[in-house]
Amino acid sequence: LVVSQFSPGDAAANFGGFIETSDPTVAGAHPLYTGGDGSQSMLSTGLGALGWGSFGANAYNRSSGLGSVAMGFNTIAGPQDVEAGGIDGGNVGQFSAGYASRAIGNVSTATGFRNTASGGSSVALGNYNYATGDATIALGKENWAQGASTIAVGFKNHAAGAGSVALGQENIAYATTGFTSGYQNVTGNSTDGSGGSATAMGKYNTASADASMALNRGTTATNQAATSMGFRTISDNLGMLAIGVNNAAGIGDTTSDQYYYADGEYTGAPAGVAFVIGNGDINTTAYQRGDNPSNAFVVNYDGSATLSGDLTINSDARLKSNIISLGSTLAKLLMIDGKSYTMKSNESKSKIGLLAQDVQKAFPELVKTTNDSDKTLSVNYQGLIPVLINAIKDQQKQIDELKKLIK
């Protein structure tokens, strides 16, 4: 099928007024020509359709693949060298419409303004979009779906890694199966493409390591399975979690006065930060970190924790039943001996405390058996407060009685 500006009568008489030649510089050159070996080819300029069931309409369009369609202005459906491919050549089922759009890959679609679909089964719709990988989708304006099975939708998004998704504006997914959504978020490493299956959502977030996640605004997760959420939080070691404002977990600074920057692996002094929740100082004018960050709650790698405020426990009488006085606790308390010790996991640091087995003999209510394989015992230290109160009262009673005897 050849469609031209000439009448059907002219087309029947003399190929629509075109000259049959393979030289595109010749005025009136026909878009289709027959080579010396008897094969048909198409010029790079002009309008024409070459291939079984192909169709070209309007001005300067070229349809060269089997069952391909080119419509609009200066569009291409089929390979750019416009040689006849046929079934064996693999040029099948392209569709191109609009202005200067190119559907080059097999079963590809490009519509709109200057879109290119060069990957097999790729789709590029909108304005200046590129779907270059197989089974890719690029929608909107100036998006690039590069890796196989990628999706880039919105404005200036780049899905580079295979199976990655970039949605919104100016987002980049460098590594495989990464997901980024929002504004100027980045997943994966731009240098080597590492950091697969990372997720970045929100604004100005970066998740550059495998299975890492950065959410909300200005957050960074740069190690495997690290998570950073909130405003300008940083999580920089394996499996670390930073939540809130201006918090950091696992940065690598092990100085004792910078505990919220401690390294994620336990080094003994100080304990590495594993989990951070808190409030931070914010520069609301510049939307940046303030000069006085703080952490409300920090859980360290060795199991220790720091709370910047008070810890209160519900103790309302209206919540309790079967209330009975402990009575005298002094005798039982004397069964317990305070100890100094070191933990086997860190024998360089001395501690003071109790042995759970001793407490269990006197006050079994204060000892809990965990569900681990060793059935480790833990002590409810705050539960010792009423025990101490009654012991002091008991001792004070004895003191008062002795005073009476002295008199």
Residue pairs with C-beta under 8 A, 6 or more apart in sequence:
1 49
1 54
1 55
1 56
2 11
2 15
2 16
2 31
2 32
2 47
2 48
2 49
2 56
3 47
3 49
3 56
3 57
3 58
4 11
4 16
4 17
4 18
4 47
6 16
6 17
6 18
7 16
10 16
10 17
11 17
15 30
16 30
17 28
18 28
18 29
18 30
18 31
18 46
19 26
19 27
19 28
19 29
19 30
20 30
20 32
20 33
20 34
21 29
21 30
21 33
22 33
22 35
22 41
22 43
23 29
24 43
24 44
24 45
24 46
29 43
29 45
29 46
30 43
30 46
30 48
31 42
31 43
31 45
31 46
31 47
31 48
31 62
32 40
32 41
32 42
32 43
32 48
32 50
33 40
33 41
33 42
33 43
34 40
35 41
39 84
40 50
40 84
41 50
41 82
41 83
41 84
42 48
42 50
42 62
42 64
42 82
42 84
43 82
44 62
44 82
45 60
46 60
46 62
47 56
47 57
47 58
47 59
47 60
47 61
47 62
48 56
48 62
48 63
49 55
49 56
49 62
49 63
49 64
49 68
49 70
50 62
50 63
50 64
50 78
50 82
50 84
51 63
51 64
51 65
51 66
51 67
51 68
51 78
51 84
51 85
51 86
51 91
52 66
52 67
52 86
52 87
53 66
53 67
54 63
54 64
54 65
54 66
54 67
54 68
54 69
54 77
54 78
55 63
55 68
55 69
55 70
55 71
56 62
56 63
56 69
56 70
56 71
56 77
57 70
57 71
58 71
58 72
58 73
59 73
59 74
60 73
60 74
60 75
61 70
61 71
61 72
61 73
61 74
61 75
61 76
61 77
61 96
62 70
62 75
62 76
62 77
62 78
62 82
63 69
63 70
63 76
63 77
63 78
63 94
63 96
64 76
64 77
64 78
64 79
64 82
64 83
64 84
64 85
64 91
65 77
65 78
65 79
65 85
65 91
65 92
65 93
65 94
65 106
66 85
66 86
66 87
66 91
66 92
66 93
67 92
67 93
68 77
68 78
68 91
68 92
68 93
68 94
68 95
68 96
68 103
69 77
69 94
69 95
69 96
69 97
70 76
70 77
70 78
70 94
70 96
70 97
70 103
71 96
71 97
71 98
72 96
72 97
72 98
72 99
72 101
73 98
73 99
73 100
74 99
74 100
75 96
75 97
75 98
75 99
75 100
75 101
75 102
75 103
75 110
76 82
76 96
76 101
76 102
76 103
76 104
77 94
77 95
77 96
77 103
78 85
78 91
78 94
78 103
78 104
79 85
79 91
79 104
80 102
80 104
83 89
84 91
85 91
85 92
90 106
91 106
92 106
92 107
93 106
93 107
93 108
94 103
94 104
94 105
94 106
94 107
94 108
94 109
94 117
95 103
95 108
95 109
95 110
95 111
96 102
96 103
96 109
96 110
96 111
96 117
97 110
97 111
97 112
98 110
98 111
98 112
98 113
98 115
99 112
99 113
99 114
100 113
100 114
101 110
101 111
101 112
101 113
101 114
101 115
101 116
101 117
101 124
102 110
102 115
102 116
102 117
102 118
103 109
103 110
103 117
103 124
104 116
104 117
104 118
105 117
105 118
105 119
105 120
105 121
105 122
105 131
105 134
106 120
106 121
107 120
107 121
108 117
108 118
108 119
108 120
108 121
108 122
108 123
108 124
108 131
109 117
109 122
109 123
109 124
109 125
110 116
110 117
110 123
110 124
110 125
110 131
111 124
111 125
112 124
112 125
112 126
112 127
112 129
113 126
113 127
113 128
114 127
114 128
115 124
115 125
115 126
115 127
115 128
115 129
115 130
115 131
115 138
116 124
116 129
116 130
116 131
116 132
117 123
117 124
117 131
117 138
118 130
118 131
118 132
119 131
119 132
119 133
119 134
119 135
119 136
119 145
119 148
120 134
120 135
121 134
121 135
122 131
122 132
122 133
122 134
122 135
122 136
122 137
122 138
122 145
123 131
123 136
123 137
123 138
123 139
124 130
124 131
124 138
124 139
124 145
125 138
125 139
125 140
126 138
126 139
126 140
126 141
126 143
127 140
127 141
127 142
128 141
128 142
129 138
129 139
129 140
129 141
129 142
129 143
129 144
129 145
129 152
130 138
130 143
130 144
130 145
130 146
131 137
131 138
131 145
132 144
132 145
132 146
133 145
133 146
133 147
133 148
133 149
133 150
133 162
134 148
134 149
135 148
135 149
136 145
136 146
136 147
136 148
136 149
136 150
136 151
136 152
136 159
137 145
137 150
137 151
137 152
137 153
138 144
138 145
138 151
138 152
138 153
139 152
139 153
139 154
140 152
140 153
140 154
140 155
140 157
141 154
141 155
141 156
142 155
142 156
143 152
143 153
143 154
143 155
143 156
143 157
143 158
143 159
143 166
144 152
144 157
144 158
144 159
144 160
145 151
145 152
145 159
146 158
146 159
146 160
147 159
147 160
147 161
147 162
147 163
147 164
147 176
148 162
148 163
149 162
149 163
150 159
150 160
150 161
150 162
150 163
150 164
150 165
150 166
150 173
151 159
151 164
151 165
151 166
151 167
152 158
152 159
152 165
152 166
152 167
153 166
153 167
153 168
154 166
154 167
154 168
154 169
154 171
155 168
155 169
155 170
156 169
156 170
157 166
157 167
157 168
157 169
157 170
157 171
157 172
157 180
158 166
158 171
158 172
158 173
159 165
159 166
159 173
160 172
160 173
160 174
160 175
160 188
160 193
161 173
161 174
161 175
161 176
161 177
161 178
161 188
161 193
161 196
162 176
162 177
163 176
163 177
164 173
164 174
164 175
164 176
164 177
164 178
164 179
164 180
164 187
164 188
165 173
165 178
165 179
165 180
165 181
166 172
166 173
166 180
166 181
167 180
167 181
167 182
168 180
168 181
168 182
168 183
168 185
169 182
169 183
169 184
170 183
170 184
171 180
171 181
171 182
171 183
171 184
171 185
171 186
171 200
172 180
172 185
172 186
172 187
172 188
172 190
173 179
173 180
173 186
173 187
173 188
174 186
174 187
174 188
174 189
174 190
174 193
174 195
175 187
175 188
175 189
175 193
175 194
175 195
175 196
175 197
175 198
175 210
176 188
176 193
176 196
176 197
177 196
177 197
178 187
178 188
178 195
178 196
178 197
178 198
178 199
178 200
178 207
179 187
179 198
179 199
179 200
179 201
180 186
180 187
180 199
180 200
180 201
181 200
181 201
182 200
182 201
182 202
182 203
182 205
183 202
183 203
183 204
184 203
184 204
185 200
185 201
185 202
185 203
185 204
185 205
185 206
185 207
185 214
186 200
186 205
186 206
186 207
186 208
187 195
187 198
187 199
187 200
187 206
187 207
187 208
188 194
188 195
188 196
188 198
188 207
188 208
189 195
189 208
189 209
194 208
194 209
194 210
195 207
195 208
195 209
195 210
195 212
196 210
196 211
197 210
197 211
198 207
198 208
198 209
198 210
198 211
198 212
198 213
198 221
199 207
199 212
199 213
199 214
199 215
200 206
200 207
200 213
200 214
200 215
201 214
201 215
201 216
202 214
202 215
202 216
202 217
202 219
203 216
203 217
203 218
204 217
204 218
205 214
205 215
205 216
205 217
205 218
205 219
205 220
205 228
206 214
206 219
206 220
206 221
206 222
207 213
207 214
207 220
207 221
207 228
208 220
208 221
208 222
209 221
209 222
209 223
209 224
209 225
209 226
210 224
210 225
211 224
211 225
212 221
212 222
212 223
212 224
212 225
212 226
212 227
212 235
213 221
213 226
213 227
213 228
213 229
214 220
214 221
214 227
214 228
214 229
215 227
215 228
215 229
215 230
216 229
216 230
216 231
217 230
217 231
217 232
217 287
218 231
218 232
218 287
219 228
219 229
219 230
219 231
219 232
219 233
219 234
219 235
219 242
220 228
220 233
220 234
220 235
220 236
221 227
221 228
221 234
221 235
221 236
222 234
222 235
222 236
223 235
223 236
223 237
223 238
223 240
223 250
223 264
224 238
224 239
225 238
225 239
226 235
226 236
226 237
226 238
226 239
226 240
226 241
226 249
226 250
227 235
227 240
227 241
227 242
228 234
228 235
228 241
228 242
228 249
229 241
229 242
229 243
229 244
230 242
230 243
230 244
230 245
230 247
231 244
231 245
231 246
231 280
231 282
232 245
232 246
232 280
232 288
232 289
233 242
233 243
233 244
233 245
233 246
233 247
233 248
233 249
233 276
234 242
234 247
234 248
234 249
234 251
235 241
235 242
235 248
235 249
235 250
236 248
236 249
236 250
236 251
236 252
236 264
237 249
237 250
237 252
237 263
237 264
237 265
237 272
238 250
238 264
238 265
239 264
239 274
240 249
240 250
240 264
240 273
240 274
240 275
241 249
241 274
241 275
241 276
242 248
242 249
242 276
243 276
243 277
244 276
244 277
244 278
244 279
244 280
244 295
244 296
245 278
245 279
245 280
245 281
245 282
245 293
246 280
246 281
246 282
246 289
246 290
246 293
246 294
247 260
247 276
247 277
247 278
247 280
247 293
247 295
248 260
248 261
248 273
248 276
249 260
249 264
249 273
249 274
249 275
249 276
250 262
250 263
250 264
250 272
250 273
250 274
251 261
251 262
251 263
252 261
252 263
253 261
253 262
253 263
254 262
254 263
254 267
254 269
254 270
254 272
255 261
255 270
256 269
256 270
259 270
259 271
259 273
259 298
259 300
259 306
260 273
260 276
260 293
260 295
260 298
261 273
262 270
262 271
262 272
262 273
262 300
263 272
264 272
264 273
264 274
264 301
265 272
265 301
266 272
266 300
266 301
266 302
266 345
266 346
268 346
268 348
268 349
269 348
269 349
270 300
271 300
271 301
271 302
271 304
272 300
272 301
272 302
273 298
273 299
273 300
273 301
274 299
274 300
274 301
275 298
275 299
276 295
276 297
276 298
276 299
277 295
277 296
277 297
278 294
278 295
278 296
278 297
278 298
278 308
279 294
279 296
280 289
280 290
280 293
280 294
280 295
281 289
281 290
281 291
281 292
281 293
281 294
282 288
282 289
282 290
283 289
283 290
294 308
295 306
295 308
296 307
296 308
296 309
297 305
297 306
297 307
297 308
298 305
298 306
299 305
300 306
302 345
302 346
313 382
317 323
325 390
326 386
326 387
326 390
327 390
328 390
328 391
328 394
329 387
329 388
329 390
329 391
329 394
330 390
330 391
330 394
330 395
332 362
332 363
332 387
333 362
333 387
333 388
333 391
335 358
335 361
335 362
336 354
336 358
336 359
336 362
337 358
338 352
338 353
338 354
339 352
339 353
339 354
339 355
340 350
340 351
340 352
341 350
341 351
341 352
341 353
342 348
342 349
342 350
342 351
343 349
343 351
353 379
353 381
354 379
354 381
356 367
356 377
356 378
356 379
357 377
359 366
359 367
359 379
359 384
360 366
360 367
360 377
363 383
363 384
363 387
365 383
366 379
366 380
366 383
366 384
366 387
367 377
367 378
367 379
367 380
368 377
368 378
368 379
368 380
369 375
369 376
369 377
370 376
370 377
370 378
